[in-house]
Amino acid sequence: MPLLPPTIATRELPPLRPVRQIFPRPRHPDVYAGAYAEASAQLQALGARPGARVAIGAGSRGIRDIVTVVKATVAACKDAGLSPFVTPAMGSHGGGTAEGQRQVLEHLGVTEENVGAPIISDTAVEQIGTTSWGMPVYFDKVALSADYIVPVNRVKPHTDFAGTHESGLCKMLVIGFANHIGCSRVHEETFARFHEVIPATAAVVLERVPVAFGMAIVENAYDETYIIEAVPRERILAREAELLRIAYANMARLYFDHIDVLIVNEIGKNISGAGMDPNIIGRTAAGILPGYSGPTIKRIVVASLTYATGGNAIGIGVADFTTAHLAAQFKPEPTYTNAIAAGTPESAKLPVVLPTLDDAVRAALHSCGLGDWSQAAIVRIKNTLHIDKIWVSDALAPVVEANPHLEWLEDESADADLEQA
């Protein structure tokens, strides 16, 4: 039996036209050279003995230059006479297993061949201390076996909470290196307290663990590296707060006040920790993101998962409609493990599943209660990480033509970028 009645299933969808969103675009001129120089300077100041082992922590996020930065950090360590290795620092991601986390790094291109150092993955942890309110603090045993630890992470707004320290080096030290056990324990504190939990727990970690420095990355709105900085241990808490303010100032957004239907080609952990970035769509598993200033979005349709997410469909629960294709990509183990550890089961729930993307869009438009679909404000994006090229319906033409941050694209490249998602 067809899911859509004939009167809806046969309705023509409004055509979409390609548009470019124009954001500020500061860029680092040479990421490898910059990362190498930053790491080398900190290693020289460290005065480490030759042969000392260095654990370089890499996470599960879709950081464009993660391979380049890790490779440069490895090279700097080797040239300083040290023995580096890479270890996953991603909490419960990858199903919370050593092999699963190794596979996540492989998906991101972080392999021994690419970065020049072995990948050592093990989820065993050790309790290293306790917070002032009695929460045990856990840390990866493999990393603790090293003489020095270097977290590598992007500093950016978090998807579920706001504070002085959101996504970045501190969160990696508190949750990423805590593996599945420690990650689950921290999330028991709930996102409502994370603005306090992250910096306070990071202070405990920095006091008890041999962190040498952290490689902090700030990206621009185009997912390009803007800042790469080796932050010494004693400056991590203060400097990360400063870098977060810079990241906020360079964040992308959708330049519309209201959207009836937002079509998202792909979601995934490599796009956002929440699958879709709530800073772009305004939705979280708990509801509307506090402080969100973007467009109101009535319905969200998601077409598929990214390859790199490995079947982890976290975030699909905030959508209204999806496709049979995504449902087939959905893997319960990594999705549910992530959702349970994060304390957000809502984020793992499948929305209404339709056979095709066109069917899902028709259902979304029908649910908006619009009699004339030609007047529907529709926006289509590749994912929430890449929103410089988008598609919009003709109903939004007046907005495009009035906003200096928006311009029509007549070439076919914008179409291709979206079709290939």
SEKERO-417803 format. One record per residue (C-alpha): residue number from 0; x negated, y, z; residue in three letters. Coordinates in steps of 0.1 Angstrom, whole numbers. Example, Ala and Ser with C-alpha at 12.3 -4.5 7.8 and 13.67 -1.06 7.14 Angstrom:
2
REC     n      xx      yy      zz   res
REC     0    -123     -45      78   ala
REC     1    -137     -11      71   ser
***
This chain:
421
REC     n      xx      yy      zz   res
REC     0       0       0       0   met
REC     1     -15      34     -10   pro
REC     2     -24      56      20   leu
REC     3     -14      88       3   leu
REC     4      22      93     -11   pro
REC     5      23      99     -49   pro
REC     6      31     136     -44   thr
REC     7      -2     141     -26   ile
REC     8     -24     115     -44   ala
REC     9     -17     130     -78   thr
REC    10     -22     167     -69   arg
REC    11     -51     184     -86   glu
REC    12     -79     196     -63   leu
REC    13     -90     233     -65   pro
REC    14    -122     237     -85   pro
REC    15    -153     247     -66   leu
REC    16    -180     271     -77   arg
REC    17    -217     272     -67   pro
REC    18    -228     300     -44   val
REC    19    -262     309     -29   arg
REC    20    -264     320       7   gln
REC    21    -293     344      12   ile
REC    22    -311     342      46   phe
REC    23    -344     358      59   pro
REC    24    -373     336      48   arg
REC    25    -405     340      67   pro
REC    26    -428     310      60   arg
REC    27    -461     296      72   his
REC    28    -487     299      44   pro
REC    29    -504     265      51   asp
REC    30    -488     241      75   val
REC    31    -516     215      75   tyr
REC    32    -544     240      80   ala
REC    33    -524     259     106   gly
REC    34    -516     228     126   ala
REC    35    -552     215     124   tyr
REC    36    -566     248     135   ala
REC    37    -542     252     164   glu
REC    38    -548     216     177   ala
REC    39    -585     219     173   ser
REC    40    -587     251     193   ala
REC    41    -568     234     222   gln
REC    42    -589     203     220   leu
REC    43    -621     224     222   gln
REC    44    -607     242     252   ala
REC    45    -598     209     268   leu
REC    46    -633     196     267   gly
REC    47    -622     159     266   ala
REC    48    -648     132     267   arg
REC    49    -655     113     235   pro
REC    50    -633      83     229   gly
REC    51    -605      96     251   ala
REC    52    -571      82     240   arg
REC    53    -544     107     229   val
REC    54    -507      98     227   ala
REC    55    -490     119     201   ile
REC    56    -452     119     206   gly
REC    57    -430     120     175   ala
REC    58    -392     122     176   gly
REC    59    -363     113     154   ser
REC    60    -353     147     141   arg
REC    61    -353     158     105   gly
REC    62    -383     181     107   ile
REC    63    -395     189      72   arg
REC    64    -432     190      80   asp
REC    65    -433     163     108   ile
REC    66    -457     141      88   val
REC    67    -480     170      79   thr
REC    68    -481     183     115   val
REC    69    -487     148     130   val
REC    70    -513     141     104   lys
REC    71    -531     173     111   ala
REC    72    -530     167     149   thr
REC    73    -544     132     144   val
REC    74    -572     146     122   ala
REC    75    -581     172     148   ala
REC    76    -582     146     175   cys
REC    77    -605     123     154   lys
REC    78    -628     152     145   asp
REC    79    -631     160     182   ala
REC    80    -643     124     188   gly
REC    81    -610     113     204   leu
REC    82    -589      82     197   ser
REC    83    -553      92     188   pro
REC    84    -522      71     184   phe
REC    85    -486      79     177   val
REC    86    -457      68     199   thr
REC    87    -420      74     195   pro
REC    88    -405     100     218   ala
REC    89    -368      98     210   met
REC    90    -349      86     241   gly
REC    91    -322      61     231   ser
REC    92    -324      67     194   his
REC    93    -332      37     171   gly
REC    94    -309      16     192   gly
REC    95    -331      22     222   gly
REC    96    -354      -6     211   thr
REC    97    -391      -5     203   ala
REC    98    -387     -19     168   glu
REC    99    -357       3     161   gly
REC   100    -377      34     171   gln
REC   101    -406      23     149   arg
REC   102    -381      20     120   gln
REC   103    -368      55     127   val
REC   104    -403      69     124   leu
REC   105    -408      49      92   glu
REC   106    -376      64      77   his
REC   107    -391      99      85   leu
REC   108    -425      89      68   gly
REC   109    -444      87     101   val
REC   110    -464      56      94   thr
REC   111    -500      46     101   glu
REC   112    -508      50      64   glu
REC   113    -494      85      62   asn
REC   114    -507     100      94   val
REC   115    -540      81      99   gly
REC   116    -533      67     134   ala
REC   117    -516      35     147   pro
REC   118    -479      36     158   ile
REC   119    -475      21     192   ile
REC   120    -439      16     202   ser
REC   121    -426       2     235   asp
REC   122    -396      13     255   thr
REC   123    -410       4     290   ala
REC   124    -410      33     314   val
REC   125    -424      42     348   glu
REC   126    -409      65     374   gln
REC   127    -433      94     378   ile
REC   128    -414     115     403   gly
REC   129    -381     129     415   thr
REC   130    -364     162     410   thr
REC   131    -354     186     438   ser
REC   132    -318     172     436   trp
REC   133    -329     136     438   gly
REC   134    -329     125     401   met
REC   135    -356     100     393   pro
REC   136    -379     111     364   val
REC   137    -391      84     340   tyr
REC   138    -418      84     314   phe
REC   139    -430      61     286   asp
REC   140    -457      36     298   lys
REC   141    -475      36     265   val
REC   142    -480      73     266   ala
REC   143    -490      72     303   leu
REC   144    -518      47     294   ser
REC   145    -535      75     273   ala
REC   146    -559     101     287   asp
REC   147    -539     129     271   tyr
REC   148    -504     134     257   ile
REC   149    -494     157     229   val
REC   150    -456     161     222   pro
REC   151    -448     173     186   val
REC   152    -414     188     182   asn
REC   153    -393     216     167   arg
REC   154    -380     243     189   val
REC   155    -344     252     180   lys
REC   156    -309     258     194   pro
REC   157    -294     226     209   his
REC   158    -261     212     196   thr
REC   159    -244     207     229   asp
REC   160    -256     233     254   phe
REC   161    -272     267     257   ala
REC   162    -301     278     279   gly
REC   163    -336     291     280   thr
REC   164    -349     257     269   his
REC   165    -328     237     244   glu
REC   166    -343     214     218   ser
REC   167    -381     215     219   gly
REC   168    -412     203     238   leu
REC   169    -395     203     272   cys
REC   170    -366     183     261   lys
REC   171    -389     158     244   met
REC   172    -409     155     276   leu
REC   173    -378     150     297   val
REC   174    -357     128     274   ile
REC   175    -377     117     244   gly
REC   176    -405     102     264   phe
REC   177    -381      88     290   ala
REC   178    -369      62     265   asn
REC   179    -335      46     268   his
REC   180    -335      42     306   ile
REC   181    -346      77     314   gly
REC   182    -325      92     287   cys
REC   183    -294      76     300   ser
REC   184    -302      88     336   arg
REC   185    -307     124     325   val
REC   186    -275     124     305   his
REC   187    -256     114     337   glu
REC   188    -262     150     347   glu
REC   189    -239     161     318   thr
REC   190    -246     188     292   phe
REC   191    -229     213     315   ala
REC   192    -260     213     337   arg
REC   193    -287     208     310   phe
REC   194    -296     245     310   his
REC   195    -309     238     345   glu
REC   196    -319     201     342   val
REC   197    -343     204     313   ile
REC   198    -367     231     325   pro
REC   199    -366     219     361   ala
REC   200    -374     183     351   thr
REC   201    -400     194     326   ala
REC   202    -418     211     354   ala
REC   203    -420     178     372   val
REC   204    -433     160     341   val
REC   205    -459     187     335   leu
REC   206    -471     184     371   glu
REC   207    -474     146     370   arg
REC   208    -483     137     334   val
REC   209    -515     145     315   pro
REC   210    -500     167     288   val
REC   211    -528     184     270   ala
REC   212    -507     208     249   phe
REC   213    -476     206     227   gly
REC   214    -473     212     190   met
REC   215    -443     235     186   ala
REC   216    -426     241     153   ile
REC   217    -401     268     145   val
REC   218    -383     266     111   glu
REC   219    -366     293      91   asn
REC   220    -330     290      78   ala
REC   221    -343     271      48   tyr
REC   222    -357     242      69   asp
REC   223    -392     255      62   glu
REC   224    -420     258      88   thr
REC   225    -423     294     100   tyr
REC   226    -444     290     131   ile
REC   227    -467     261     141   ile
REC   228    -483     266     175   glu
REC   229    -503     245     199   ala
REC   230    -490     255     233   val
REC   231    -513     248     262   pro
REC   232    -498     228     291   arg
REC   233    -496     257     315   glu
REC   234    -477     278     289   arg
REC   235    -452     253     276   ile
REC   236    -423     264     298   leu
REC   237    -428     302     292   ala
REC   238    -437     300     255   arg
REC   239    -409     276     245   glu
REC   240    -383     301     259   ala
REC   241    -399     328     236   glu
REC   242    -400     305     206   leu
REC   243    -363     296     211   leu
REC   244    -353     332     208   arg
REC   245    -372     334     175   ile
REC   246    -355     303     163   ala
REC   247    -321     317     171   tyr
REC   248    -329     349     151   ala
REC   249    -338     328     121   asn
REC   250    -308     304     122   met
REC   251    -286     298      91   ala
REC   252    -248     302      92   arg
REC   253    -218     301      69   leu
REC   254    -209     337      59   tyr
REC   255    -171     332      61   phe
REC   256    -146     340      88   asp
REC   257    -121     312      81   his
REC   258    -124     279      62   ile
REC   259     -94     256      57   asp
REC   260    -114     225      46   val
REC   261    -152     221      50   leu
REC   262    -165     192      30   ile
REC   263    -199     178      43   val
REC   264    -217     155      19   asn
REC   265    -238     138      45   glu
REC   266    -244     137      83   ile
REC   267    -272     120     102   gly
REC   268    -297     121     131   lys
REC   269    -323     135     107   asn
REC   270    -300     164     101   ile
REC   271    -290     171     137   ser
REC   272    -291     153     170   gly
REC   273    -253     156     168   ala
REC   274    -251     144     132   gly
REC   275    -237     178     122   met
REC   276    -251     209     138   asp
REC   277    -224     225     160   pro
REC   278    -242     258     156   asn
REC   279    -230     256     120   ile
REC   280    -195     240     123   ile
REC   281    -186     252     159   gly
REC   282    -175     217     170   arg
REC   283    -190     194     196   thr
REC   284    -178     161     211   ala
REC   285    -165     182     240   ala
REC   286    -147     208     219   gly
REC   287    -156     242     206   ile
REC   288    -193     251     211   leu
REC   289    -196     278     238   pro
REC   290    -207     311     223   gly
REC   291    -201     300     187   tyr
REC   292    -196     330     164   ser
REC   293    -193     313     130   gly
REC   294    -161     306     109   pro
REC   295    -130     289     123   thr
REC   296    -127     256     104   ile
REC   297     -94     239     103   lys
REC   298    -104     205      88   arg
REC   299    -137     188      83   ile
REC   300    -142     160      57   val
REC   301    -175     139      58   val
REC   302    -185     119      28   ala
REC   303    -215      97      38   ser
REC   304    -244      91      61   leu
REC   305    -280      99      53   thr
REC   306    -304      70      45   tyr
REC   307    -328      82      73   ala
REC   308    -301      79     100   thr
REC   309    -302      41      97   gly
REC   310    -264      37     102   gly
REC   311    -263      59     132   asn
REC   312    -230      78     126   ala
REC   313    -231      99     158   ile
REC   314    -211     131     152   gly
REC   315    -185     115     129   ile
REC   316    -160     118     158   gly
REC   317    -158     156     153   val
REC   318    -146     152     117   ala
REC   319    -110     149     107   asp
REC   320    -113     127      77   phe
REC   321    -140     104      61   thr
REC   322    -145      79      34   thr
REC   323    -145      41      30   ala
REC   324    -181      45      19   his
REC   325    -192      61      52   leu
REC   326    -172      35      71   ala
REC   327    -192       8      53   ala
REC   328    -225      25      62   gln
REC   329    -215      28      99   phe
REC   330    -236       6     123   lys
REC   331    -221       2     157   pro
REC   332    -253      -7     176   glu
REC   333    -273      25     170   pro
REC   334    -242      47     170   thr
REC   335    -227      34     203   tyr
REC   336    -261      32     220   thr
REC   337    -267      68     213   asn
REC   338    -231      79     222   ala
REC   339    -231      60     255   ile
REC   340    -266      73     265   ala
REC   341    -255     108     257   ala
REC   342    -223     105     275   gly
REC   343    -203     115     244   thr
REC   344    -182      86     233   pro
REC   345    -159     110     214   glu
REC   346    -188     116     189   ser
REC   347    -188      79     178   ala
REC   348    -151      76     170   lys
REC   349    -142      71     133   leu
REC   350    -117      97     120   pro
REC   351     -90      89      94   val
REC   352    -107      68      67   val
REC   353     -96      72      31   leu
REC   354    -107      52       0   pro
REC   355    -124      81     -18   thr
REC   356    -137     115     -11   leu
REC   357    -110     131     -33   asp
REC   358     -84     112     -13   asp
REC   359     -99     125      20   ala
REC   360     -99     161       7   val
REC   361     -63     158      -4   arg
REC   362     -53     145      30   ala
REC   363     -72     173      46   ala
REC   364     -55     200      25   leu
REC   365     -21     184      31   his
REC   366     -27     185      68   ser
REC   367     -35     222      67   cys
REC   368       2     229      58   gly
REC   369      -7     249      26   leu
REC   370      20     249       0   gly
REC   371      -3     264     -27   asp
REC   372     -37     246     -27   trp
REC   373     -51     272     -50   ser
REC   374     -51     296     -20   gln
REC   375     -71     271       2   ala
REC   376    -104     283      15   ala
REC   377    -126     253       8   ile
REC   378    -164     251      13   val
REC   379    -186     222       4   arg
REC   380    -221     217      18   ile
REC   381    -248     191      14   lys
REC   382    -254     189      51   asn
REC   383    -256     213      80   thr
REC   384    -294     216      76   leu
REC   385    -292     228      40   his
REC   386    -266     255      35   ile
REC   387    -284     279      12   asp
REC   388    -266     264     -18   lys
REC   389    -229     256     -13   ile
REC   390    -197     253     -33   trp
REC   391    -166     274     -26   val
REC   392    -130     276     -39   ser
REC   393    -117     305     -59   asp
REC   394     -97     317     -28   ala
REC   395    -131     327     -13   leu
REC   396    -142     347     -44   ala
REC   397    -134     381     -27   pro
REC   398    -156     372       2   val
REC   399    -185     362     -20   val
REC   400    -183     393     -41   glu
REC   401    -181     416     -10   ala
REC   402    -210     400      10   asn
REC   403    -246     409       1   pro
REC   404    -257     376      16   his
REC   405    -237     357     -10   leu
REC   406    -241     354     -48   glu
REC   407    -226     332     -75   trp
REC   408    -248     306     -91   leu
REC   409    -241     299    -127   glu
REC   410    -268     273    -133   asp
REC   411    -263     236    -129   glu
REC   412    -290     231    -103   ser
REC   413    -267     239     -74   ala
REC   414    -242     213     -87   asp
REC   415    -270     187     -89   ala
REC   416    -282     194     -54   asp
REC   417    -248     186     -40   leu
REC   418    -240     157     -63   glu
REC   419    -272     139     -53   gln
REC   420    -264     141     -16   ala
***
